[in-house]
């Protein structure tokens, strides 16, 4: 185990479950102090306990990424508690408004856009405000391989938000690299998370269904996605600006 992030402070939105939780734990294992954020305090506190049980440092802050005031408070609490914000991973996301584009419920559409796209924008806005005043930092956004390769019917709304996250990441990277803020994204393919469960489907059936779709013959693990995020956040990826690292078992090849 390396300690690439000793004395660093990492903020992870969507840190209570899935990819966000795995990323938070991975940063803590490599020496970072971690703040996990999300709407459900119980899941955030469960993540903190996992990190502390592994010998790491972590705190939970309840925040809704669709609310700018919540995100301003989140950054302020992070820096107030640990004295800095070096790395931010924007992982908060939902999968709703499933179905043909012609049948999408408009309220579900607006909520999906608010969380996945506007939430990423607002998160970056407040993270950047601190980083530009404090010598820079690193931001990694969680997009999706479907953003560039929409090969699944019924996910038009979700795909649109993730494609927009990728585009927003590229432009934000160009806007802020000269301020010392390096911004990239990771686009996971099918991964072993609850988000990909279909109604009435068991976790084992989900894994079998998704594995059959992938050239590699299996779904991605949470640790694999976390490793991609940590690479982009590390000095080893210092030349990566506006990049999208696709981890999808060959689905988009």
C-alpha angles and dihedrals in degrees: 000000000000127000100220093149103044110147091011126122119220127191119200122189115204086029097147099077146012120354094358092055092047091050092049092051092048093052091049092050088056095052106270126134104234134206115195119200135190144118099271112070094191094061091044092053089049089056091049091052092051090052094046091048087056091052098260135127121245144151134195125226121183110224139152111224091210090065117076093201091055091053093048088052091046093056091044092051091047094052093039092054100041104018098239149039110219102156133025126189115192104205103145109124145138137206111221138127089063116177142062115331091242091059101043115136107237096218091052089048093053092047092049092051091045093056104033102036110016089039090056091047094049092044091053092045093059095037091051092048090061096039096050090053093048107047102277140289145195130273126190119187123200110230127157138250086236089067090078100022110041101187100149123080118224097035099088095123095048092044091051092055094048093047087052091050089055092049092045090050093054094050094043088052091057092044096054112025092096087057090059095257114129115199128187139147140227119217111200123197123208106337133179097263134127091242091075095055116117119217110283093006122131120227090246092052090048091054092049093047095050095041090057089059096054130082090220089058098231141063123259121262125233090240091056092054091046090052090055091051093049091050092055090046093050130087088249087074095049092127093053109101121163091354125151113211108206115206106177111126092253096305092132097037 
